[in-house]
């Protein structure tokens, strides 16, 4: 079977095994099986059995060999340019899927070969936007082990969003175990230390057919991954934002506070116009008073004045970012006064520093803000002192370079 038939298009050349091209693996539809191995003890007993069942097949190695026996041969790093990673989609090896009927519970999921999925044209997600997504990352440590950052927070946020969108959701344990299994199956795609991270994208969608406006009769939970570098083309250099005062991202009583797919389509027009004018992204205001900060298209905003750091309070129109939450805790542990409250445009323009946070951007310094034709710049180059300090602490935690006193990371060995 040709690779294009499996993946739905041309793919980069790489080897799943040192002497065997992945196209020679046995397939059943889009599914394939990895060599027999023993899952790491860091996975739950339930997941160890689940992952093992997905990996039982004829192996190019001796049957019954422990994972540790074949690790060096089997999971060499993928053959890509790790120094040239941007925030763009790179196909990997495996994805995870499980389904649920309306009013039921999600059943046992499975790993399957990464590839296209089939959806009924009348699927709820296609017709009525009944869908959520999450985003988190895995990092490779110097010893080769992998770290996840606060995956249970993503699970809880998906549960909250699913309730708002009238969808069933995986439990926290199901979510976290599925993430672990997917990362472990795609271990060779996790960048070397300091070269980036493996971006993990869980999706929850109404996959069942529905014609009239109503919750779908069936739901699919899916996880795929991609190695990534910096989100903004500027990298860790300052980004430049324009304040949007005509179009709005969210409204009170709407879905701005959950990670539903429709929230992101709504920002594309303003974002595209801003980028065409040379800006990195758009900062949105509240739709009622049109003077209070909300968030950037895909990240939260922070304003620094002296030893005080302020960020818009979570009141239903702003996504409760996990990086946002983490930065607040890190900042307080570093002696800063952090306030979650209404923040005006005037405070923004008078700030000492401004920075954004998000899973994709981590901590991104803002070099300038443009509002109604007025441009205000912050600093002279690179990070401001506060954002640099917070970025350093958070990324060292995420990559396992300092002791995790917060108990935020989950290690896969």
QUISUL-V688451 format. One record per residue. RES is the residue in three letters. SS is DSSP state (@ for helix, = for strand, . for the rest). PSI is psi in whole degrees, -180 to 180 (none if undefined). NEAR is the number of other ideal C-beta (glycine too) atoms within 8 Angstrom. Layout:
res=RES ss=SS psi=PSI near=NEAR
res=RES ss=SS psi=PSI near=NEAR
//
This chain:
res=UNK ss=. psi=133 near=6
res=UNK ss=. psi=148 near=6
res=UNK ss=@ psi=-37 near=10
res=UNK ss=@ psi=-31 near=9
res=UNK ss=@ psi=-33 near=6
res=UNK ss=@ psi=-45 near=12
res=UNK ss=@ psi=-7 near=11
res=UNK ss=. psi=21 near=6
res=UNK ss=. psi=172 near=5
res=UNK ss=. psi=143 near=4
res=UNK ss=. psi=159 near=8
res=UNK ss=. psi=150 near=7
res=UNK ss=. psi=129 near=4
res=UNK ss=. psi=163 near=8
res=UNK ss== psi=131 near=10
res=UNK ss== psi=-36 near=8
res=UNK ss== psi=154 near=9
res=UNK ss=. psi=-36 near=6
res=UNK ss=. psi=16 near=5
res=UNK ss== psi=120 near=10
res=UNK ss== psi=143 near=6
res=UNK ss=@ psi=-20 near=12
res=UNK ss=@ psi=-15 near=8
res=UNK ss=@ psi=0 near=5
res=UNK ss=. psi=150 near=9
res=UNK ss=. psi=130 near=7
res=UNK ss== psi=152 near=10
res=UNK ss== psi=99 near=5
res=UNK ss=. psi=-124 near=4
res=UNK ss=. psi=6 near=9
res=UNK ss== psi=146 near=8
res=UNK ss== psi=167 near=10
res=UNK ss=. psi=145 near=9
res=UNK ss=. psi=169 near=10
res=UNK ss=. psi=155 near=11
res=UNK ss=. psi=137 near=11
res=UNK ss=. psi=169 near=12
res=UNK ss=. psi=118 near=8
res=UNK ss=. psi=154 near=11
res=UNK ss=. psi=152 near=9
res=UNK ss=. psi=-14 near=6
res=UNK ss=. psi=-17 near=8
res=UNK ss=. psi=151 near=13
res=UNK ss=. psi=158 near=7
res=UNK ss=@ psi=-41 near=5
res=UNK ss=@ psi=-44 near=8
res=UNK ss=@ psi=-35 near=12
res=UNK ss=@ psi=-44 near=12
res=UNK ss=@ psi=-40 near=8
res=UNK ss=@ psi=-46 near=13
res=UNK ss=@ psi=-41 near=14
res=UNK ss=@ psi=-39 near=12
res=UNK ss=@ psi=-26 near=7
res=UNK ss=@ psi=-13 near=12
res=UNK ss=. psi=10 near=12
res=UNK ss=. psi=111 near=7
res=UNK ss=. psi=176 near=9
res=UNK ss=. psi=126 near=4
res=UNK ss=. psi=147 near=9
res=UNK ss=. psi=-9 near=6
res=UNK ss=. psi=171 near=11
res=UNK ss=. psi=138 near=5
res=UNK ss=. psi=143 near=7
res=UNK ss=. psi=0 near=4
res=UNK ss=. psi=137 near=12
res=UNK ss=. psi=154 near=7
res=UNK ss=@ psi=-39 near=10
res=UNK ss=@ psi=-26 near=6
res=UNK ss=@ psi=-30 near=7
res=UNK ss=@ psi=1 near=12
res=UNK ss=@ psi=-46 near=8
res=UNK ss=@ psi=-33 near=6
res=UNK ss=@ psi=-39 near=8
res=UNK ss=@ psi=-40 near=11
res=UNK ss=. psi=49 near=6
res=UNK ss=. psi=154 near=8
res=UNK ss=. psi=146 near=6
res=UNK ss=. psi=152 near=8
res=UNK ss=. psi=77 near=7
res=UNK ss=. psi=168 near=9
res=UNK ss=. psi=98 near=5
res=UNK ss=@ psi=-20 near=11
res=UNK ss=@ psi=-8 near=5
res=UNK ss=@ psi=26 near=6
res=UNK ss=. psi=129 near=13
res=UNK ss=. psi=-165 near=8
res=UNK ss=. psi=75 near=9
res=UNK ss=. psi=155 near=6
res=UNK ss=. psi=127 near=4
res=UNK ss=. psi=119 near=11
res=UNK ss=. psi=140 near=8
res=UNK ss=. psi=-157 near=12
res=UNK ss=. psi=-44 near=10
res=UNK ss== psi=151 near=12
res=UNK ss== psi=169 near=13
res=UNK ss== psi=140 near=15
res=UNK ss== psi=141 near=12
res=UNK ss== psi=156 near=14
res=UNK ss== psi=164 near=11
res=UNK ss== psi=139 near=13
res=UNK ss== psi=160 near=9
res=UNK ss=. psi=130 near=11
res=UNK ss=. psi=0 near=4
res=UNK ss=. psi=-167 near=7
res=UNK ss=. psi=152 near=5
res=UNK ss=. psi=133 near=14
res=UNK ss=. psi=-177 near=7
res=UNK ss=. psi=129 near=5
res=UNK ss=. psi=-178 near=12
res=UNK ss== psi=150 near=9
res=UNK ss== psi=142 near=12
res=UNK ss== psi=161 near=12
res=UNK ss== psi=137 near=11
res=UNK ss=. psi=136 near=11
res=UNK ss=. psi=-176 near=10
res=UNK ss=. psi=155 near=6
res=UNK ss=. psi=158 near=7
res=UNK ss=. psi=137 near=4
res=UNK ss=. psi=139 near=8
res=UNK ss=. psi=138 near=8
res=UNK ss=. psi=-22 near=5
res=UNK ss=. psi=16 near=8
res=UNK ss== psi=142 near=15
res=UNK ss=@ psi=-36 near=14
res=UNK ss=@ psi=-33 near=14
res=UNK ss=@ psi=-34 near=7
res=UNK ss=@ psi=-35 near=9
res=UNK ss=@ psi=10 near=8
res=UNK ss=. psi=28 near=8
res=UNK ss=. psi=84 near=12
res=UNK ss== psi=150 near=12
res=UNK ss== psi=159 near=15
res=UNK ss== psi=162 near=10
res=UNK ss=. psi=170 near=12
res=UNK ss=. psi=127 near=10
res=UNK ss== psi=175 near=15
res=UNK ss== psi=155 near=13
res=UNK ss== psi=140 near=14
res=UNK ss== psi=149 near=14
res=UNK ss== psi=128 near=11
res=UNK ss=. psi=170 near=12
res=UNK ss=. psi=-29 near=5
res=UNK ss=. psi=4 near=4
res=UNK ss=. psi=-17 near=5
res=UNK ss=. psi=160 near=10
res=UNK ss== psi=147 near=15
res=UNK ss== psi=134 near=15
res=UNK ss== psi=151 near=15
res=UNK ss== psi=108 near=14
res=UNK ss=. psi=49 near=11
res=UNK ss=@ psi=-28 near=13
res=UNK ss=@ psi=-27 near=9
res=UNK ss=@ psi=-40 near=9
res=UNK ss=@ psi=-39 near=15
res=UNK ss=@ psi=-45 near=13
res=UNK ss=@ psi=-37 near=9
res=UNK ss=@ psi=-37 near=13
res=UNK ss=@ psi=-39 near=16
res=UNK ss=@ psi=-44 near=10
res=UNK ss=@ psi=-44 near=9
res=UNK ss=@ psi=-37 near=14
res=UNK ss=@ psi=-39 near=12
res=UNK ss=@ psi=-40 near=9
res=UNK ss=@ psi=-32 near=10
res=UNK ss=. psi=12 near=12
res=UNK ss=. psi=48 near=6
res=UNK ss=. psi=147 near=13
res=UNK ss=. psi=159 near=10
res=UNK ss=. psi=150 near=13
res=UNK ss=. psi=152 near=12
res=UNK ss=. psi=169 near=8
res=UNK ss=@ psi=-44 near=10
res=UNK ss=@ psi=-42 near=8
res=UNK ss=@ psi=-44 near=12
res=UNK ss=@ psi=-52 near=16
res=UNK ss=@ psi=-42 near=12
res=UNK ss=@ psi=-39 near=13
res=UNK ss=@ psi=-40 near=15
res=UNK ss=@ psi=-46 near=15
res=UNK ss=@ psi=-46 near=15
res=UNK ss=@ psi=-42 near=15
res=UNK ss=@ psi=-44 near=16
res=UNK ss=@ psi=-44 near=16
res=UNK ss=@ psi=-40 near=13
res=UNK ss=@ psi=-26 near=13
res=UNK ss=. psi=30 near=13
res=UNK ss=@ psi=-35 near=9
res=UNK ss=@ psi=-10 near=9
res=UNK ss=@ psi=-3 near=13
res=UNK ss=. psi=121 near=13
res=UNK ss=. psi=156 near=13
res=UNK ss=. psi=159 near=7
res=UNK ss=. psi=130 near=9
res=UNK ss=. psi=-1 near=4
res=UNK ss=. psi=-2 near=9
res=UNK ss=. psi=-156 near=8
res=UNK ss== psi=170 near=11
res=UNK ss== psi=114 near=16
res=UNK ss== psi=132 near=14
res=UNK ss== psi=123 near=14
res=UNK ss== psi=96 near=11
res=UNK ss== psi=138 near=15
res=UNK ss== psi=142 near=13
res=UNK ss== psi=121 near=16
res=UNK ss== psi=150 near=13
res=UNK ss== psi=99 near=15
res=UNK ss=. psi=-13 near=13
res=UNK ss=. psi=154 near=13
res=UNK ss== psi=133 near=9
res=UNK ss=. psi=132 near=14
res=UNK ss=. psi=-51 near=5
res=UNK ss=. psi=159 near=4
res=UNK ss=. psi=109 near=3
res=UNK ss=. psi=160 near=5
res=UNK ss=. psi=145 near=10
res=UNK ss=. psi=153 near=16
res=UNK ss=. psi=-10 near=8
res=UNK ss== psi=149 near=11
res=UNK ss== psi=147 near=16
res=UNK ss== psi=132 near=13
res=UNK ss== psi=126 near=17
res=UNK ss== psi=142 near=12
res=UNK ss== psi=129 near=14
res=UNK ss== psi=167 near=11
res=UNK ss== psi=161 near=15
res=UNK ss== psi=136 near=13
res=UNK ss== psi=139 near=16
res=UNK ss== psi=157 near=15
res=UNK ss=. psi=-135 near=10
res=UNK ss=. psi=144 near=9
res=UNK ss=. psi=-50 near=8
res=UNK ss=. psi=145 near=11
res=UNK ss=. psi=-21 near=6
res=UNK ss=. psi=-12 near=9
res=UNK ss=. psi=-128 near=7
res=UNK ss=. psi=11 near=9
res=UNK ss=. psi=161 near=8
res=UNK ss=. psi=143 near=13
res=UNK ss== psi=165 near=13
res=UNK ss== psi=121 near=12
res=UNK ss== psi=151 near=14
res=UNK ss== psi=136 near=12
res=UNK ss== psi=124 near=14
res=UNK ss== psi=121 near=12
res=UNK ss=. psi=5 near=7
res=UNK ss=. psi=-49 near=3
res=UNK ss=. psi=151 near=7
res=UNK ss=. psi=148 near=9
res=UNK ss=. psi=-37 near=12
res=UNK ss=. psi=162 near=14
res=UNK ss=. psi=153 near=8
res=UNK ss=. psi=136 near=8
res=UNK ss=. psi=-5 near=4
res=UNK ss=. psi=-149 near=8
res=UNK ss=. psi=19 near=10
res=UNK ss=. psi=-23 near=13
res=UNK ss=. psi=1 near=12
res=UNK ss=. psi=159 near=13
res=UNK ss=. psi=58 near=10
res=UNK ss== psi=151 near=12
res=UNK ss=. psi=-32 near=10
res=UNK ss=@ psi=-26 near=8
res=UNK ss=@ psi=-31 near=14
res=UNK ss=@ psi=-32 near=9
res=UNK ss=@ psi=-33 near=7
res=UNK ss=. psi=-20 near=8
res=UNK ss=. psi=-7 near=13
res=UNK ss=@ psi=-37 near=8
res=UNK ss=@ psi=-51 near=7
res=UNK ss=@ psi=-40 near=12
res=UNK ss=@ psi=-44 near=11
res=UNK ss=@ psi=-42 near=8
res=UNK ss=@ psi=-40 near=8
res=UNK ss=@ psi=-45 near=13
res=UNK ss=@ psi=-33 near=10
res=UNK ss=@ psi=-24 near=6
res=UNK ss=. psi=5 near=7
res=UNK ss=. psi=4 near=5
res=UNK ss=. psi=157 near=11
res=UNK ss=. psi=-37 near=10
res=UNK ss== psi=-175 near=14
res=UNK ss== psi=139 near=14
res=UNK ss== psi=126 near=14
res=UNK ss== psi=150 near=16
res=UNK ss== psi=166 near=15
res=UNK ss=. psi=151 near=11
res=UNK ss=. psi=-7 near=9
res=UNK ss=. psi=-59 near=5
res=UNK ss=. psi=-20 near=6
res=UNK ss=. psi=36 near=7
res=UNK ss=. psi=-9 near=8
res=UNK ss== psi=138 near=11
res=UNK ss== psi=144 near=14
res=UNK ss== psi=-88 near=14
res=UNK ss== psi=170 near=13
res=UNK ss== psi=171 near=12
res=UNK ss=. psi=-41 near=12
res=UNK ss=. psi=23 near=9
res=UNK ss== psi=162 near=15
res=UNK ss== psi=162 near=15
res=UNK ss== psi=143 near=15
res=UNK ss== psi=144 near=13
res=UNK ss== psi=129 near=14
res=UNK ss== psi=131 near=14
res=UNK ss== psi=108 near=9
res=UNK ss=. psi=-127 near=5
res=UNK ss=. psi=8 near=5
res=UNK ss== psi=134 near=10
res=UNK ss== psi=126 near=12
res=UNK ss== psi=144 near=12
res=UNK ss== psi=146 near=14
res=UNK ss== psi=137 near=14
res=UNK ss=. psi=151 near=8
res=UNK ss=. psi=110 near=8
res=UNK ss=. psi=28 near=7
res=UNK ss=. psi=-19 near=9
res=UNK ss=. psi=-3 near=13
res=UNK ss=. psi=135 near=14
res=UNK ss=. psi=130 near=10
res=UNK ss=. psi=84 near=9
res=UNK ss=. psi=141 near=11
res=UNK ss=@ psi=-37 near=13
res=UNK ss=@ psi=-39 near=15
res=UNK ss=@ psi=-51 near=12
res=UNK ss=@ psi=-41 near=10
res=UNK ss=@ psi=-41 near=13
res=UNK ss=@ psi=-38 near=13
res=UNK ss=@ psi=-46 near=11
res=UNK ss=@ psi=-42 near=9
res=UNK ss=@ psi=-45 near=12
res=UNK ss=@ psi=-43 near=11
res=UNK ss=@ psi=-37 near=9
res=UNK ss=@ psi=-21 near=6
res=UNK ss=. psi=4 near=9
res=UNK ss=. psi=8 near=5
res=UNK ss=. psi=151 near=10
res=UNK ss== psi=120 near=6
res=UNK ss== psi=130 near=11
res=UNK ss== psi=132 near=8
res=UNK ss== psi=109 near=9
res=UNK ss== psi=-179 near=7
res=UNK ss=. psi=131 near=6
res=UNK ss=. psi=125 near=12
res=UNK ss== psi=163 near=9
res=UNK ss=@ psi=-38 near=11
res=UNK ss=@ psi=-40 near=7
res=UNK ss=@ psi=-37 near=11
res=UNK ss=@ psi=-46 near=14
res=UNK ss=@ psi=-19 near=10
res=UNK ss=. psi=9 near=6
res=UNK ss=. psi=158 near=11
res=UNK ss=. psi=-39 near=8
res=UNK ss== psi=155 near=14
res=UNK ss== psi=139 near=13
res=UNK ss== psi=161 near=16
res=UNK ss== psi=154 near=14
res=UNK ss== psi=150 near=14
res=UNK ss== psi=164 near=14
res=UNK ss=. psi=-45 near=11
res=UNK ss=. psi=-46 near=11
res=UNK ss=. psi=-16 near=13
res=UNK ss== psi=-100 near=12
res=UNK ss== psi=121 near=14
res=UNK ss== psi=118 near=14
res=UNK ss== psi=145 near=18
res=UNK ss== psi=121 near=14
res=UNK ss== psi=-31 near=10
res=UNK ss== psi=154 near=11
res=UNK ss== psi=134 near=15
res=UNK ss== psi=125 near=12
res=UNK ss== psi=117 near=12
res=UNK ss=. psi=45 near=5
res=UNK ss=. psi=-10 near=5
res=UNK ss== psi=127 near=7
res=UNK ss== psi=129 near=7
res=UNK ss== psi=129 near=9
res=UNK ss== psi=152 near=6
res=UNK ss=. psi=124 near=14
res=UNK ss=. psi=-176 near=11
res=UNK ss=. psi=-33 near=2
res=UNK ss=. psi=147 near=4
res=UNK ss=. psi=-155 near=8
res=UNK ss=. psi=150 near=11
res=UNK ss=. psi=168 near=12
res=UNK ss=@ psi=-41 near=7
res=UNK ss=@ psi=-50 near=12
res=UNK ss=@ psi=-35 near=14
res=UNK ss=@ psi=-44 near=11
res=UNK ss=@ psi=-47 near=9
res=UNK ss=@ psi=-40 near=14
res=UNK ss=@ psi=-45 near=12
res=UNK ss=@ psi=-47 near=8
res=UNK ss=@ psi=-46 near=11
res=UNK ss=@ psi=-47 near=14
res=UNK ss=@ psi=-33 near=11
res=UNK ss=@ psi=-35 near=9
res=UNK ss=@ psi=-47 near=15
res=UNK ss=@ psi=-34 near=13
res=UNK ss=. psi=5 near=11
res=UNK ss=. psi=26 near=13
res=UNK ss=. psi=-16 near=6
res=UNK ss=. psi=163 near=7
res=UNK ss=. psi=133 near=3
res=UNK ss=. psi=85 near=9
res=UNK ss=. psi=-14 near=4
res=UNK ss=. psi=-13 near=7
res=UNK ss=. psi=44 near=5
res=UNK ss=. psi=-25 near=8
res=UNK ss== psi=151 near=12
res=UNK ss== psi=121 near=10
res=UNK ss== psi=134 near=11
res=UNK ss== psi=121 near=14
res=UNK ss=. psi=none near=7
//
